[in-house]
Amino acid sequence: MKKPLALILLLLAMPMTVFATNFVEGKDFTRLPASFEKSTQPTLAEVFSVYCHNCYRWDQEMIDSVKQRMEKKDVSFRQKHIAYVAEFGDRASEALAVVKGTAHAELVKDGLFEAVQKGNPGEWENEEAFFKTLSQSGLSREEFQKRLKDPVVQARLKNWKMYEETLPSVPSFVVNGQYLVNMSSIRSFDQFYSLIDYLLTL
């Protein structure tokens, strides 16, 4: 798996500060290829993997705050899972795509995260172990297989694969499907949010 960013550890330790700066393309953010997804409405997408420990930290400690902030600004917040090279990465993406927008979405995401990141972290031994995690989160193997055939789910997986093939690491944040936040340039949460606000205006 590609190495996830360690910046989360720094962000967690830093206090909020008043931040004002002129953001520079190539330093603070990267413009994605013209052929990439472009949103017709203000959006912020978090791209993550259940195999990424920093993604787990974000999900446990900060994503709710990000969601609330975007909601106040009428910005649609989306999460997109990518597999990378993990053995059950594609299966995890399929499971999350299947439950997207349903009552089981958060339960399945939490179940997958905890199976990899807590206790005896690493990988599922086999498909039976993987589907046991899904079952414990409210998604049966039969329902998974049934919903996976839905054209909407397949289109969602195709969209997520595009992000996987384009982005270098996780967690990543993409504004309006056009601008990738360069997390290595971020030094505070104020700067993080200020950059997102700026990119939403472009």
N, C-alpha and C positions, 0 to 999 in steps of 0.2 A: 504494500500500500504506500502511496506517496506520503511523505512526511507531513503531518498536520502542523499548523502554525503554533508556536509556543507563546505567542503574544498574550494569550488569554491570562497567563500567570501574571504578567506585568500589569494588565488592565485591572485585574482583581485587587492588586495591591495599591493602586494609585488612587488618590482622592480626586473628586471632581474639581476641575479648575475652569476658570473663565478662559475661553479660547477664541481667538480671532486671528485669522490668517488668510492669505490668498492661496487657494489650492491650485496645484500645478499638475496638469496631465503628465503621466509618466512617473511622477513622484508620489502623489497622493491617490491617484486613481488611474485606471487603464481603460481606454475606450475599446470595447469589444468589436470584433469584425462586423462589418456592415451586414453580413449575411446572418448574423446572430439574431435571436429573438428580440423584438422591440415591442414594448408594452404600449397599449393605447391609453392607459390610465396610469397614474402614479403608483409605482410598486417598489417594494423592497423584498428581495428574495434571499433567504439564507440557504446556502448549499452545504450539506453536511453528510456525514457518514456515521452510522452507529458504531463503527470500528475506531472512530477518532475520539480520543479521550478529551481533547479540548472542546470538541463539539458537545460532548456529554456535559462538561462544565458549563458551557454556554446555555445548554438546554435546561439544566437544573437551576442556574442562578441568575440568568439575565434575559432569556428570550421572552419571558412574560412581560418584562419591562419594555423591551423593544416593541412587542406587539401593541401594548397599551399606548406607547408614544406614537406609533404609526396610525393607530386607530383615531387618535385625537386630531391627526393631521389629514384624515381621510385618505391615507395611503394604504393600499392593499399589501398585507404581509403574507408571504408564501414561503413554504419550506420545500426543498427539493433534495431527495436523497440520491447519493451516487455510490456505486459499488466499489470502484477501483479494482484491485486485484484480489480482494478477500474471497475465500472459498464460497461463502454464503452471501456475498455482497449483492449479487443479482437477486437472490431469493428475498433478501431484506428489502430491496427496492420494490420488488413485486408486491410484497406484503403491505408496504406503506402506500403504494399506489392503489391497491385494492381498497384500503380502508380510508383513503383520503376523503374528507368531508363527511364521514360517518361518526356515529357515537363512539366507535371503537378506535378511532384514529390515535388519540393520545395514549390509550391503554396499550395498543400494539407498539407504538414508538417507544414508550417507557419500558415495555417488556423486552424489546430487542436491545435497547441500550443497556439495561441492567444485566441481561444474559451475557453480554460481552464485556462490560466494564466493571461489574461488581462480583464479589465472591471469588470465583475461579475464572478470571477474565481470559479471553482469547478467542475461541471459535467453537461452534457446535460440532459434536463428534460425527453426526450424520443427520440425514433428513428427518428421522424420527425425533431427534432431540430438537431440531429447529421447529418442527410443527407442534411439538409439545409446548414450546414457548408461545407460539401463536394461540394455541388452544387455551392456555392459562390466561391469555390476554383477551379472550372472547371471540377469537376467529378460528373456526374449525377448518380442517384441511379441505373438506368438501366445499365449504363456502369460498375458501381461497381459490380453489381450482375453477369454480363456477364463475366468480367475478373476474378472474384474470383474463377471461376471453372477451370481456366487454371492450368494444372499440375505444371508449373513452379512457379506460385504464391503459390500453396499449399506446394510445397517443401520449398519455402522461409519461409513460416509461420512455418513449422516444424523445420527449422533451428533456427529461432528466439526463438521458444519455448524451445529449448535445452539450449539456453543462459539464458532464464528466470528461468529455473529450476536449473541452476548451480550458477549463480552470486548472491551475497548477496545484492547488492545495485546498484543504478544508480546516476550519470553517471559512467560507467565503461569503461575501455580501455583494449583491448585484442590484443596482438601481435602474429601474425602468428597462431592464433587459439589455442595457447598453453600456453601463459603467461599472467596472469592478473596483471595489474599495481595496486599496493596497494596505493591508492590515499592518505591514511592517513599518508604515509611516505614522501609525496612530500612537499617541502618547497619553490620551485620557479619553474618558467617555464623552466629555463635552466636544472634543475634537471629532470623535467618531460620529456623533449626531450632527455636528455642524457640517461635516463633509457630506453626509447623506442629504441634509437640507439643501446644500449647494447643488449637488448632483440632480436633485429633483427639479431644479429650476432650468437645467440645460435643455 
